[in-house]
Amino acid sequence: MFTGMVGEGAWLNSKQINISNIEVKKNAIPCTGFPVNTDFSDKALLDFVRDVQSYKKIRLLGSEPYLLLM
């Protein structure tokens, strides 16, 4: 089980884990998700895309998207 506290650190099954020492964005792979109260406006999404384009790739967490069939 993963746990973490802002300013304290993160743990995997009670063993402390650390971030990598990669300093150059183009060599990094961040992992993120969208909180419930995310701003999904065109500007906010374009800002997000512009920011993540500087990384090697990005991993997104969350539920699988679903389709609404009409």
MDAnalysis code that builds the backbone (N, CA, C; Angstrom):
import MDAnalysis as mda
import numpy as np

u = mda.Universe.empty(210, n_residues=70, atom_resindex=np.repeat(np.arange(70), 3), trajectory=True)
u.add_TopologyAttr("name", ["N", "CA", "C"] * 70)
u.add_TopologyAttr("resid", np.arange(1, 71))
u.add_TopologyAttr("resname", ["MET", "PHE", "THR", "GLY", "MET", "VAL", "GLY", "GLU", "GLY", "ALA", "TRP", "LEU", "ASN", "SER", "LYS", "GLN", "ILE", "ASN", "ILE", "SER", "ASN", "ILE", "GLU", "VAL", "LYS", "LYS", "ASN", "ALA", "ILE", "PRO", "CYS", "THR", "GLY", "PHE", "PRO", "VAL", "ASN", "THR", "ASP", "PHE", "SER", "ASP", "LYS", "ALA", "LEU", "LEU", "ASP", "PHE", "VAL", "ARG", "ASP", "VAL", "GLN", "SER", "TYR", "LYS", "LYS", "ILE", "ARG", "LEU", "LEU", "GLY", "SER", "GLU", "PRO", "TYR", "LEU", "LEU", "LEU", "MET"])
u.atoms.positions = np.array([
    [0.837, -1.167, 0.000],
    [0.000, 0.000, 0.000],
    [0.890, 1.241, 0.000],
    [0.587, 2.190, -0.869],
    [1.306, 3.460, -0.921],
    [0.652, 4.457, 0.021],
    [1.457, 5.181, 0.773],
    [0.965, 6.272, 1.614],
    [1.935, 7.439, 1.484],
    [1.454, 8.619, 1.796],
    [2.314, 9.792, 1.733],
    [1.707, 10.950, 2.478],
    [2.575, 11.853, 2.929],
    [2.129, 13.056, 3.617],
    [2.960, 14.222, 3.112],
    [2.288, 15.311, 2.771],
    [2.958, 16.506, 2.268],
    [4.005, 16.959, 3.286],
    [5.228, 17.153, 2.815],
    [6.308, 17.622, 3.677],
    [6.934, 16.540, 4.536],
    [6.382, 15.320, 4.498],
    [6.898, 14.233, 5.340],
    [7.570, 13.125, 4.538],
    [7.001, 12.780, 3.389],
    [7.570, 11.716, 2.582],
    [6.507, 10.748, 2.098],
    [6.956, 9.645, 1.510],
    [6.056, 8.626, 0.973],
    [6.603, 7.249, 1.318],
    [5.691, 6.281, 1.410],
    [6.064, 4.935, 1.810],
    [5.329, 3.908, 0.964],
    [5.969, 2.765, 0.787],
    [5.359, 1.598, 0.157],
    [5.443, 0.473, 1.168],
    [4.288, 0.048, 1.671],
    [4.247, -0.999, 2.702],
    [5.190, -0.685, 3.862],
    [5.107, 0.519, 4.374],
    [5.874, 1.006, 5.531],
    [7.364, 1.221, 5.257],
    [7.817, 1.009, 4.024],
    [9.221, 1.265, 3.674],
    [9.279, 2.593, 2.925],
    [10.108, 3.539, 3.401],
    [10.170, 4.853, 2.771],
    [10.687, 4.744, 1.342],
    [10.047, 5.485, 0.449],
    [10.460, 5.538, -0.951],
    [10.872, 6.965, -1.268],
    [11.699, 7.135, -2.294],
    [12.236, 8.445, -2.651],
    [12.058, 8.700, -4.142],
    [12.109, 9.956, -4.507],
    [12.056, 10.313, -5.915],
    [13.418, 10.056, -6.562],
    [13.426, 10.007, -7.878],
    [14.681, 9.805, -8.593],
    [15.500, 11.091, -8.578],
    [16.717, 10.983, -9.040],
    [17.594, 12.168, -9.076],
    [17.684, 12.769, -10.478],
    [16.710, 12.498, -11.337],
    [16.692, 13.052, -12.690],
    [16.447, 14.554, -12.601],
    [17.310, 15.321, -13.244],
    [17.209, 16.779, -13.168],
    [16.746, 17.429, -14.467],
    [16.777, 16.694, -15.575],
    [16.413, 17.240, -16.877],
    [15.027, 16.714, -17.256],
    [14.084, 17.627, -17.492],
    [12.703, 17.241, -17.784],
    [12.589, 16.239, -18.924],
    [13.377, 16.415, -19.985],
    [13.237, 15.533, -21.150],
    [13.626, 14.090, -20.842],
    [14.236, 13.845, -19.685],
    [14.597, 12.495, -19.271],
    [13.649, 11.949, -18.199],
    [12.676, 12.748, -17.794],
    [11.790, 12.377, -16.696],
    [10.425, 11.899, -17.191],
    [9.775, 11.066, -16.378],
    [8.430, 10.593, -16.651],
    [7.585, 10.866, -15.404],
    [6.875, 12.000, -15.396],
    [6.020, 12.278, -14.241],
    [4.743, 11.435, -14.286],
    [4.159, 11.239, -13.140],
    [2.897, 10.524, -13.021],
    [1.927, 11.432, -12.290],
    [0.757, 11.639, -12.847],
    [-0.198, 12.566, -12.262],
    [-1.618, 12.099, -12.537],
    [-2.544, 12.819, -12.035],
    [-3.960, 12.574, -12.275],
    [-4.690, 13.889, -12.179],
    [-5.968, 13.865, -12.403],
    [-6.776, 15.078, -12.328],
    [-7.698, 14.989, -11.123],
    [-7.551, 15.899, -10.162],
    [-8.470, 15.909, -9.014],
    [-9.899, 16.209, -9.458],
    [-10.841, 15.913, -8.601],
    [-12.258, 16.118, -8.906],
    [-12.548, 17.561, -9.306],
    [-11.907, 18.514, -8.654],
    [-12.200, 19.923, -8.920],
    [-11.275, 20.545, -9.971],
    [-10.791, 19.750, -10.904],
    [-9.894, 20.236, -11.950],
    [-10.610, 21.203, -12.887],
    [-9.895, 22.230, -13.302],
    [-10.390, 23.182, -14.298],
    [-10.151, 22.567, -15.678],
    [-11.219, 22.176, -16.354],
    [-11.094, 21.559, -17.677],
    [-11.367, 22.549, -18.804],
    [-11.166, 23.829, -18.542],
    [-11.355, 24.825, -19.588],
    [-10.296, 24.627, -20.670],
    [-10.560, 25.135, -21.854],
    [-9.597, 25.006, -22.953],
    [-8.232, 25.550, -22.554],
    [-8.196, 26.709, -21.919],
    [-6.931, 27.322, -21.526],
    [-6.177, 26.441, -20.533],
    [-6.870, 25.933, -19.520],
    [-6.217, 25.101, -18.506],
    [-5.655, 23.821, -19.122],
    [-6.423, 23.191, -19.995],
    [-5.942, 21.959, -20.630],
    [-4.773, 22.230, -21.572],
    [-4.825, 23.319, -22.316],
    [-3.704, 23.661, -23.204],
    [-2.452, 23.987, -22.397],
    [-2.596, 24.671, -21.264],
    [-1.450, 24.942, -20.386],
    [-0.847, 23.636, -19.889],
    [-1.692, 22.676, -19.507],
    [-1.222, 21.370, -19.042],
    [-0.444, 20.664, -20.155],
    [-1.013, 20.653, -21.363],
    [-0.351, 19.980, -22.495],
    [0.997, 20.638, -22.794],
    [1.044, 21.950, -22.799],
    [2.314, 22.650, -23.062],
    [3.371, 22.285, -22.022],
    [2.954, 22.173, -20.777],
    [3.899, 21.827, -19.711],
    [4.425, 20.401, -19.866],
    [3.544, 19.431, -20.122],
    [3.989, 18.038, -20.180],
    [4.750, 17.707, -21.466],
    [4.666, 18.558, -22.482],
    [5.407, 18.297, -23.720],
    [6.914, 18.335, -23.507],
    [7.366, 18.932, -22.434],
    [8.804, 19.019, -22.193],
    [9.359, 17.762, -21.514],
    [8.481, 16.816, -21.150],
    [8.917, 15.572, -20.514],
    [9.078, 14.471, -21.545],
    [9.802, 13.418, -21.160],
    [9.999, 12.272, -22.032],
    [8.655, 11.628, -22.368],
    [7.836, 11.426, -21.374],
    [6.468, 10.938, -21.511],
    [5.766, 11.225, -20.200],
    [4.477, 10.938, -20.114],
    [3.728, 11.184, -18.880],
    [2.794, 10.010, -18.633],
    [2.633, 9.675, -17.379],
    [1.694, 8.627, -16.968],
    [0.529, 9.316, -16.252],
    [-0.679, 8.977, -16.633],
    [-1.866, 9.546, -15.989],
    [-2.565, 8.459, -15.186],
    [-2.922, 8.800, -13.968],
    [-3.646, 7.877, -13.101],
    [-5.132, 8.154, -13.185],
    [-5.921, 7.168, -12.862],
    [-7.372, 7.376, -12.797],
    [-8.126, 6.219, -13.404],
    [-9.421, 6.359, -13.412],
    [-10.292, 5.330, -13.964],
    [-10.214, 5.339, -15.475],
    [-10.559, 4.204, -16.032],
    [-10.614, 4.098, -17.492],
    [-11.736, 4.985, -17.999],
    [-11.532, 5.658, -19.106],
    [-12.624, 6.471, -19.667],
    [-13.759, 5.573, -20.137],
    [-14.925, 6.097, -20.160],
    [-16.072, 5.337, -20.632],
    [-16.758, 6.095, -21.767],
    [-17.482, 5.366, -22.552],
    [-18.192, 5.955, -23.678],
    [-19.680, 6.027, -23.363],
    [-20.283, 7.103, -23.731],
    [-21.732, 7.210, -23.643],
    [-22.282, 6.939, -25.032],
    [-22.984, 5.862, -25.160],
    [-23.573, 5.511, -26.461],
    [-24.967, 6.070, -26.531],
    [-25.240, 6.789, -27.590],
    [-26.578, 7.392, -27.740],
    [-27.298, 6.764, -28.888],
])
